[in-house]
Amino acid sequence: MKFPKQIIILLVLPFFAFNAMHKYYISVTQINYVSEKQSVQITSRIFIDDFENILRERYDESITLAGKNEPETVNAFVEKYLKDRIAIKVNNKEANIVFIGKEYEADIMRCYLEIEGVESIESIEISNKILFDLFEDQQNIVKTKINSKQKSVIQTSQDNNLVLNFN
């Protein structure tokens, strides 16, 4: 029995409509401790369009990320936003997070941050509030590799503070 094309379209169309209406809001932040360099290296991967929207809302409506002639001010806005939304304490002491830079790959922006002068890590407290001010259902996946131990957690706007112990 052959189905007419119209019936097939009517059966399949709702699946596409449902998927197109729902978008997932996720960032992934990798935190590695490199003991030889006494450095905590942080890489955050965020969708460009979402990050562009928050920068436009907070700082400048004309910002366009990943453009050929991206203004110099973009890096300053990216740094300011990340430092405002990511807080880390190492061994119960506030860490000074240094913005290294960013790069684009397809629809993702990678942001590089670093905490220098970390001799050892017994505990680390991480608060990652990236894009919580834009999307209430935003989820930030935080992966760590510290002292050869790997741990992962999902932070939400309701649960955005994490303490990991490594003693």
ABEGO torsion letter per residue (X at the ends): XBBBAAAAAAAAAAAAAAAAABBBBBBBBBBBBBAAAGBBBBBBBBBAAAAAAAAAAAABAABBBGBABBBAAAAAAAAAAAAAABBBBBGGBBBBBBBAEBBBBEABBBBBBBBBGBABBABBBBBBABGAAABAABBBBBBBBBGGBBBBBBBBAABABBBBBAX
